[in-house]
C-alpha cells in the first residue's frame, strides 16, 4: 500500500470508507471440516439443496424429454389450434412481433425458423428501441395491420397490451401472445391465447422461463399437435439457450435442461450466424462453449444491435444459413458492439464525474446522473456500472424536449420499485422490478425527485444496503488441483441463480499484485502457506481499487472459483476471485471486543501477552487518520476495527491490531473526543465530538492507566 500521509482526496476517502465497512461473508454449507475426506462437489451440491439421490439424478441427468408437458400451459391447446388452423389456409399470412433485446431476437428467430421448416415464411416486426420503445403501441399495431396478417404471434412481449391485442382481433386478426414478463395490467384471455409462465393464473409448473424458452415450448407443443418432430429442433434449442442466458434467467429446472442441451449441440447444430459470432469472439483456445461465453461474448453483440438502433442486423444474423453472409453480418455486429462500448464508456465517464462532483466529500447513498446528448441505448448498462463502481443504487437519465427518461439499477438488497414509489409524485411513469427499472419525469421535477431518492436511501436499514458475499463451502488451499477443477465442471451450465462453485480459501500469502485491464481488475500471485509453497494466479474482475489495500507479503482470505485458464495452448489453474479480505478479519473483530471487555474487568495472562505495545505514535496515527477520513462533512464513520488496524499499519508503518484500535478509541471516548457505538456486525460507529472544556488529556482515561500499569502502553516513546 502506498504510504501517503497527506490529506485524503475525496475519491480515496470514499474508497476507504467503503472498504472499512466491508460486506459480510457467508458460507452456505454447514460443513465446517476443511478436510478433503468429504467430496467437495458433494458439499457444493448439498449447500445448494441438492442433497438427495433423486434431486441429484435430475440435476445431472435430466434431458429435454424430461421437460414438463407443454400443454400444461393454460392456453396452449387453444394457441396451437389457432396456429395450425391458420397454417392450413391457402397462402397464410403470419407476422411475428418481437423485442429488440437478445431474448426477444432469439425468440423471434426461433419461431420464424419453425415456420420455415413447415414451408411458411412469416413477416417479422421488431420495434426500434429509440423510435418505438418497448412492446406494442397503437402505431405499431397500425403498421402490423398494413401487412394484413391472418395471425400475429408475439414473443417476449404482449402481456400488458390486452387492449391493443383486442384492436387487432377486432380487425379480424387472430393473435397468440407468448411472453414471460410479469403483468402490470390484467390480460383478457377471452380475447386471445396467452402463454406466459409468470401470469398469476398460469398452470405450467416452472415460472422462470425466458421469452425464447416460452417460444421453444410453443414449438414443442406444435410438434406434438402435428405428431412429428420438426427438422432442426436442436438448432431451436440453441436459440432458446442463448435467449435464456442473455436475459439472465435462473439456470435451474427447465432452463437448466434447455441451456445444457443447447450448449451440447452448439458445435454441430448452431445456425451459421451464431457460429460466426462465437468464432469471432472466442477467447478460450478451443474449449467447448459455455454459458459464460453466451453471457459475455454472444449476448452483448446481439444486444448491441437493439441498443444502437440497428436491430435488423442481429435478426438477419440469427436467420442466416449462408456461412459467408453470416460471417459478414457477424463482422458488422462486432463493429456495432465496439461502437456501443465506446459510447457506453463516454457516457459512464461523464456520469461518474457528475456523481462525484455532486456528492463532493460526502459518501454517496445513490448515484443519479443526467445528460442531454447521452445515447438512450446505453443508459441501463451505465447505471449497472455506476452501481457496481460506487456500491450504491444508480439512475442514469437522458434529457430531451424537457423530459428525462432513463434506467435504474439496484445494489445490495434495496428494492428499486419501493424506492421509486417513495418518489412517485415527481414521476410521469416508472416500472420494472426490484433490481432494475425504467422511469420518466419532467426536467423541472429532477431536483425534488433526487432529494426524495436520497432521503429514502438514507432511511433504509444498513443490512438492506449491504452486499453479502456467499461461498458454497470452505476448502483448504491444498485441495486445489486439476482433478477438483475438472469435477467442478460437472456443475455446468452455471449462471444466474446457479453460479459457479465459490469457496472460502484461507491464508494465502500475496507474492505479487498488479492492476490490469486499464486498472479495472486486480491480479495477484498467491502462495499457499504450507510447506509446498505452491502458487496460483488470481484475478478479481472489476476489483482494481482493492489493489490499494494489499502489499506483497500480506496474508489474505479469498472467495474464489478454481478454473482452467488456457493461454497459448497451456492450461493452468486460475483462482477467479469474488472477494478478498485480510485473513480472518471478521473473527478478529469479535475477539478484540471480547478481549477488551475482559481486560477492563480483570486482565488475564493471555491479555497481558498482547504483542502490540501502544505509544503516542499509535494514538497520533489513529486520530490523524480518522480526522482526515471524517473531514468536510463526513463526521460519522462506520468501520471494522481490524480493517482500520490494517489500513493504519500500512499507511503509517506502525504495528497495530484490532485490540489496540479498540483500546485507543475507548480512551478517546473516555476523555470526550468521540462517541462510540458497536453494531451487530462488530463494527464501530465513530462520531467525533468537541471537548466540553479545554484540551483533554488522554492520561485521564482509566483505561490509559490500566494499560500503562500492565506494560501495554509506553508513553515515554
Protein Blocks (a to p, Z undefined) as FASTA:
>chain_A
ZZdfbdcdfklmmmmmmmmmccddddfblcfbfbfkbcfklmmmmmnopabfklmmmmmm
ocfklpccfklpmklmmmmmmmmmmmmpghiacdddddfbfklmmmmmmmmmmmmmnopa
cddddddfklnogajdfklmmmmmmnopabdcdehihjlmmmmmmmmmmnopacddddfb
dcfbdcdfklpccddfkbmkbcbfbfkbcfklmmmmmmmmmmmmnopacehklmmmmmmm
mmmmmnopacehjlmmmmmmmmmmmmmmgcfklmmmmmmmpcggopacdfklmmmmmmmm
mmmmmmnopaklmmmmmmpcbfklmmmmmmmmmmmmmmmmmmmmmmmmmmmmmmmmmnmm
accfbdcdddfklcfklmmmmmmmmmmmnopacdddddeehiacdddddehjbdfklmmm
mmmmmpfbdcddfkbccddddfklmmmmmmmmmmmmmmpcfklmpccdddfbdcdfklpc
fklmmmmmmmpccdehiacdddddehiadfbdcdeehhlaccdddddfblnopacdddde
hilmmmmmpcehiacddddddddddeehiacdddddfbdcdehklmmmmmmmmmmmmmmm
opcfklmmpfbdcdfklmmmmmmmmmmmmgghilbacddfklmmmmmmmmnopacdfklm
mmmmmmmmmnopaccdddfkopacddddddfbhjddfklpmklmmmmmnopacfkZZ
